[in-house]
């Protein structure tokens, strides 16, 4: 019964956080926008975590729960929980406001940049690594699947910032 209560509480808390993310919204425009993980990921994560929670409840009701099974279900549920957490505002996002860029990770790790400081971008399979002031270490990463990534790419192209193409293997 403890598993059922835990699954319900976690689900309600994550649903409230996701609802809070919807209220904040993502501003659209060439000058002011937010790049964030799509909210649809929350649904995929909720389904996967729900299935794993259901397995825990079934195991408890049939008295088949052992420590290896519990650890296996928790390990299997972790991708779903991550998908539920990523769309929350402030978890992993890049906010562009005019020339100011703020890259936020885990609510507290914030880096501030200026759009005019961007020297170049490198295209990867998943998105673009952005470099500022000629530093060798990337400043931040923009994933192709994130909402607002296309606005960022348009802005990069508009300001004529070079994008190094990904090298493709020849057949």
Secondary structure, DSSP 4 states (H G I P E B T S, - for coil): -HHHHHHHHHHHHHHHHHHHHHHH----SSSEEEEE--THHHHHHHHHHHHHHHHHHHHHHTT---HHHHHHHHHHHHHHHHHHHHTSTTTEEEEEETTEEEEEETTTEEEEEEGGGEEEEEE-SSEEEEEETT-SS-SEEEETTSBTHHHHHHHHHHTT-EEEPPPPPP-
